[in-house]
Amino acid sequence: MLVKILSIINIIIAVQAIFLVFHFFFKRKGEKILNILLGLLCFCFAILSIRTCYHLNSFLGIETLLLRISLHVAWFIGPLLFLYVLFYEEKLNKRIVFFNTTPYVFIALFDIIFNRHDYIINLQNLFIIQIIIYLILAIGHCFKNYRKAKQFYSWILPSLFTMSFLISFYLVAMIFRNFGIDFFSNGLMRNFKSLLAIPIFYIAYKEMNSSNNFGIKPKKYKTSSLSKEKREMYLKKIEKAMQEEKLFINQKLTLQVLSKSIGIQSKYISQVINQNLDLSFSEYLLQYRIEEVKKNLFDPKKANLTIYGIAQDSGFSSNSRFNYLFKKDTGLTPKQFRTQKR
């Protein structure tokens, strides 16, 4: 009975995986690289599920070929998942892809050329360690860049945590098995790799039901020639103009005006603020003006000024607009803020 249930589960996983392979490989919308990576991940689980199903039903004639293929396919799950996570913040150049895939291609070729099947089976014990390393790297990258792409990484983290839980659970079961304690049958243990498809399917179907292409905002500056180092240099120049020269108090300050003042093209100013600070130019300007108002509200030298007078000195030109933006930022009206802080 258990064998039948596991066989049905693996057939379902295999069918779903094959459907997703075709979907992502022939999908025209969205990020092409992400489509390919997800398609390859689904392909890995299609092979693993078919192999598990055949094994449970003892179709040994076919199983021999599937076994060899599936043993190598498993090595690519961790690297493909890591490259998928890495894609949003870092361009997947050839060096990164080569470093994370070539070693496992050589392992496969070694088995095919020298027919060292026994060696490859023993090497599979390292599969758990390999995928754990990739999961740690992927989760670390998500946390490091979470604020920059919250919507994108919020899709990935639940899957990474689920996969980490399954891997940990399997590892504990294997450790106990080495001490002669079996919690699960051989059939359940062999079904383990197929279960890893569940978190991958979550990402895949989440993407299919999304209207926002993996939750990624279109990359406005994909074709820009501005390097990361130059962006940082420009940002320091912009910050210096704001902090030391206080250009933001100019009520008529625009991108063009700032561009002429600091000698940086307006399109690059906008790009630097957007990519480095995740803000628009108007949001960036508002931050400085609000902070200036907060400081001036308690400046004894400006005690004779009205709140609107302080707002004007800080770069605001409209009283009603200022009151709305200040309350939105602090949760208090300017008068309440001044009274509460005394």
N, C-alpha and C positions, 0 to 999 in steps of 0.2 A: 504493500500500500504506500509506504513512504517513498519507494523508488518511483512509483507512478506519479506521485505528487511533485517530486523533485524534477522528474522528466517534463511534466507539463509546465512547471515554472520556467525551466530552461528553454523550452520551445517558445514560450511567450516572450522571454527576454530576447531570444535570437530573432524572432519575427519583428519585434519592436526595434531592435538594433539595426536590422537590415533596412527597415523603412526609414530610419533616421539617417543611415548612410546615404541613401539615394536622395533624401530631402536636402541634406547639407552639401553634398557634392554638386547637385544641380541647382542649388539656390542662387539666384541672381542678386537678391537684395542683401544688405548687411555687409559686414567686413569679410572679405574673401578669405583671409588667412584664418579667422576664427571659424568660419564655415568648414574649412578643410580640416582644422584641428579637431573640431567636434565630430566631423564625419569619420576621421581616422580612429578616434576614441570609440565611437560606436561600432566600427568595424572590428576592433580588438575584442569587444564583448560579444559580438555576433559569433566570432570564431570560438571563443572560450565557452560560450553557452552551448553551441552545437557539439563541441568536443565532450563537454560534461554529459550532455544528453545521450550521446552515443556510448560513452563509458558506462553510464548507469544501466543501459540496455545491452551492454556487452557485444556491440557490433565491432568485434576486434579487427576485422579486415579493413574497415574504414578508419577505425580508431588509431591505427598506427601512424597514418599520414597526418591525421588531425592532431594527434599528440605532439608530433614534432613541430608542426606549425604553431600550435597554441602555446607551447613552451617558450617560443621566441616572441610571440605576440605580447605575452604578459609583461615582458621587459619594457615595452613602449608605453604602457599605461601611465606610469609616473612622469616620464619626460614630456609626453604630449599634454598632460594635465598642467604641468609646470609651465610649459611654453604658452598654453592658453591663458593662464593667469598673468604671465609676464607680458603678454602682448600689449595691454592697454598703455602702460607707462614706458615701455622700451621697444624700440624697433627690433623685430626679429631678423637680425642680419645673419648671413651665412655662417659666421663663426659660432654664434650661439646655437643655431640648429645643429651644426656639425658636431659640436662638443657634446650635446645632449642626446644624440642619436647614433652616431658612428660606432661607439663601443658595442652596442647591442646588435648592430648589423654584422660586425665582425664575429660575434658569438654565434649568430645564425649561420654565417658562412663556414665557420669552423665545424659546426655540426654537419652541414650539408656535404662539405668537401671530404672531411675525414671520417664521417659517420661515427662520431664519438657520442652516441646517444646516452650512454651510461654517465659520461662526464657531465653532459648538459643537465640531466635529471638531478644530479647532486648539486649542481650550481644553482638550481632553483631555490635552494634553501636561502640564498642571498636575495631572492626577490622581495621578501618582506622588508629586509633592511633597506634595499634600494628605494622602494616606494615610500617608506617612512621618511627617508632623507628628503625625497622630493616633496612630500606633504609638508614637512617642517619648513622647507624653503618657500613653498607656495603660500602657506599661512603667514609666515613672516613678511613676505612681500605684500600681502593683502593688508595687514595691520599697518605697515609702514606707509602705504599710499592710500589708506582708507578715506581720509578726508578729501583727497584730490578727486576720487571717483567713487563716492559712497554708493551710488546706485548700481554701478557695475559690480563692485566687490561684495555688495550685500547679496547678490545672486550666487557668488562663488563660495563664500565662507560656510554656509550651511552644508553644502556638499562636501567641502574639505573636512569639516568636523565629523560628518557622518562617516566618511571613508576612514578617517583616523580612528573612530570608535570601532568600526568593523575590523580594521587591521589589528588594533590592540586586543580585541576580543579573540581573534584568531590566534594571535601570538601567545596569549595566556593559555589557550586550549592546547597549543602545540607544546608549550613548556610542561604542562601537566601530563600530556601524553608521553613525553620522554621519561617521566617518572612512573609510568605504568597506570596513570589515571585517565580514563577516557570519558569525557563528558558527552561526546557526540560520536555518531557512527562514521565509518569511512565515507559513506555517501554524502553526509552533511559536510564533512571536511572538504571533500572534493568539490562541493558546490560553492565553496567560499568565494572563489574568484568571480563567479557569475554574479554574486550578490553585490559586488562592487559596482555593477552597472546601475544600481538604483540611484546613487547620488549623481552619476553622469546623466541619467535620464532626466533628473530634476532640472539640471542646467539646460538640457536640450529642449525640453518642453516649455520651460520658462521662457526661453528665447522665442520659440515658435508662437507663443501667445502674447508676445510683446510687440508693441507698435513702435518701439524705440531702438531697434537693432542692438540687441545685447545690453541695453541700458546705456550705450555709449553715445555721448553727444558727438555730432560730426566734428571732425578735427579741422578747424578753420585754417590752421597754419601748417597743414601737412606738406605743402609745397614751399614753405618759407625756408630761406637759406640762413636764417638767424640761428647760430649755434647756441648751445646751452651756456657756454662760457661768456658769449657776447650778451646774452640775455641778462646774466647776472651782473655784468659790467654796466649795462644800461639801467638796470634796476637801482644800483647804487647811485647812479647819477640822478635818477628821478627822485629817489628818497632824499638825497642831499638837497635838491631844489625845494622839496616840500618842507623838510625839517629845519634847514638853516635859512633859506630865503623866504620861506612861508608863502610860496606862490599861490597856495590854495585860498588865501584871503581875498584874492582878486575875484570879484563876483562875476567877471566876464571871462574867467579862465576856461579855455577849451583845449582840446587836443592840439589844434593848430597853434594856439597861442603858446602852449607849453613846448611844442615842437620847436618853435622859433627861439624860445628862451634858452633851451638846453642843447639845441643842435642835434636832435634825434628825430628821424622821420615819424610822423604821427602814427603810421601803421605799425611801426615797431614799438612805440610807446604802448599802444593798445594791446599788442601781442604779449609784451613782457608782463604787463599788469594782469592780463587774463591767464597766461600760462603759469607764471610764477606765484601769483597770489590768489588765483581763481576768483578774480573780481573784474567787473567792468570798470571803465574809467570813471563813470559817474559814482559808482559805489566806492571806489578808492578815494575820490575827492570828498565824498560825504563823510567817510571815516575821519579824515583829518579835520574837517570843519566841526563835526560833533565833538571831537576831543578838545578842540580849541575852545568851544563854547563852555564845556564842562570846566576847563581850567580857568577861563575868564570870569565865570560866575562867582568864583571865590577870590578873585584878584582884588585886593584893597584899592589898587590904583583905578579900578573900573567900577568902584562902588557907586559912583554918581551916574553911571549909565543905566538905562533901562535894559530889560532882557532883550528886547528887539535891537537896541543899540549894540549890545554885545554880539548878537547874532550877525548883524551887519558887519561888524569888525572881524568876524570869523569867516566871512565869505558868503553868507546867506543874503539873498535879495528880497525874498518874500516872507512876510511874517507868518502867514497861515501855513505855507509850505514848511517853514522851519519848525513850527509847533508840531505839525503832523510827523515829520521825520524824527524829531527829537524824542517824542513819546514812543514812536515805533521802536527806536533803538534802546531806550532806557526803561520804558514802561511807565514813565512819569512825565508830567508836563515840566517845562523849564522852571516854573515857580515852585512846584513840589520838590523838584530835584535840589534846588538851592536851599529850600527850607529844611529838607530832610538831612542834608549833609552838614548843616551847621551844628 
